Amino acid sequence: MIQGESFIDAHPLKKDFEIRCAKYRGRITLRLVKRNLNTTIPLVALGNILDCAARLAGNGIFEDCIVSECEISIHTQLTKELIVSTRIVDSDAYVATFQCEIQGLNQRSRALVAEAHGTLVKTRVNALTVA
């Protein structure tokens, strides 16, 4: 099982962002700061950000999981510093649903960048429970 810092260190998102993670009342919160502040964050980075946040939240329930589907609503442009808050809404032995909110930080204000919800699927299944 890859959890916490090990998961973050192994995720491709780490290449472009400084990442800090906190758990609070069943919610995973990531603070992302762009490593190269002279470049902007493309919107296609949202997929990578959501993958990291959702799978990290799912690791608290499953040993390993993947995002099987996700719906994203984009509200504004990405900023160089982001707060990503994710929580598991419901789960069973093999599937969980999540909600995620991405906020951009500009000087001292926050703006909603995107919202998402989707499904996580457990990737490792114990052969004894399947038989």
C-alpha positions in Angstrom: 0.0 0.0 0.0 1.4 3.4 -1.0 0.2 6.1 1.4 0.8 9.7 2.3 4.2 11.1 1.4 5.3 7.9 -0.5 2.2 8.2 -2.8 2.8 11.9 -3.4 6.5 11.4 -4.1 5.7 8.7 -6.6 2.9 10.7 -8.4 3.8 12.6 -11.6 2.3 15.7 -10.2 5.3 16.0 -7.9 7.4 17.0 -10.9 5.6 20.3 -11.4 4.4 21.2 -7.9 5.6 21.5 -4.3 2.9 19.5 -2.5 1.8 19.7 1.1 -0.8 17.3 2.4 -3.1 17.4 5.4 -6.0 15.2 6.7 -8.8 16.8 8.6 -12.2 15.3 9.5 -12.2 12.7 6.7 -11.0 15.2 4.1 -7.6 15.3 2.3 -6.3 18.7 1.6 -3.4 19.4 -0.8 -1.7 22.7 -1.1 0.1 22.9 -4.5 2.6 25.5 -5.5 3.9 25.6 -9.0 7.7 24.9 -9.0 8.3 27.3 -11.9 6.4 30.4 -11.1 7.2 31.9 -14.5 5.0 29.4 -16.3 1.2 29.1 -16.2 -0.6 25.9 -15.3 -2.5 24.5 -18.3 -6.1 23.3 -17.8 -5.1 19.8 -18.8 -3.2 19.6 -15.5 -6.6 19.4 -13.8 -6.7 15.7 -14.6 -3.4 15.0 -12.9 -4.4 17.1 -9.9 -7.7 15.3 -9.5 -6.1 11.9 -10.0 -3.6 12.6 -7.2 -6.1 14.0 -4.8 -8.8 11.4 -5.3 -6.5 8.4 -5.2 -4.8 9.8 -2.0 -8.3 10.0 -0.4 -9.1 6.5 -1.6 -5.9 5.1 -0.2 -7.4 5.7 3.2 -10.1 3.1 2.4 -8.5 0.8 -0.2 -4.9 -0.4 -0.5 -4.7 0.8 -4.0 -7.3 2.4 -6.3 -7.8 4.2 -9.6 -10.2 6.8 -10.8 -12.7 5.0 -13.0 -14.7 8.1 -13.9 -14.8 11.7 -13.1 -17.0 14.8 -14.0 -15.4 18.2 -13.8 -16.9 21.6 -13.8 -14.3 24.4 -14.5 -15.1 27.8 -13.2 -12.0 29.9 -13.8 -8.3 29.7 -14.7 -5.7 27.9 -12.7 -3.4 30.0 -10.5 0.2 29.2 -9.4 -1.0 28.2 -6.0 -3.9 25.8 -5.4 -5.8 24.3 -2.5 -7.3 20.9 -3.4 -9.9 19.5 -1.0 -11.2 15.9 -1.5 -13.4 13.7 0.5 -14.9 10.2 0.1 -18.7 10.5 0.0 -19.6 6.8 0.0 -17.8 3.5 -0.3 -18.2 -0.3 -0.1 -15.6 -3.1 -0.4 -14.6 -2.3 -4.0 -15.9 1.1 -5.0 -16.0 4.6 -3.5 -17.4 8.0 -4.7 -15.5 11.2 -4.1 -16.0 14.9 -4.3 -13.2 17.4 -4.9 -12.9 21.2 -5.0 -10.0 23.1 -6.3 -9.5 26.7 -5.2 -6.9 29.1 -6.6 -5.0 31.4 -4.2 -4.3 35.0 -5.4 -2.6 37.2 -2.8 -5.1 36.7 0.1 -8.2 35.6 -1.6 -9.5 32.3 -2.9 -11.5 31.6 -6.0 -13.2 28.4 -7.0 -11.3 27.0 -10.0 -13.1 23.6 -10.4 -15.3 21.1 -8.8 -15.4 17.4 -9.5 -17.0 14.2 -8.4 -16.3 10.6 -9.5 -15.7 7.0 -8.7 -12.7 5.2 -7.4 -12.3 1.4 -7.9 -10.1 -0.8 -5.7 -7.3 -2.3 -7.9 -6.1 -5.1 -5.6 -8.6 -7.8 -4.8 -7.8 -10.6 -2.4 -8.1 -13.9 -4.3 -9.6 -15.5 -1.2 -12.5 -13.1 -1.1 -13.3 -13.6 -4.8 -13.6 -17.4 -4.7 
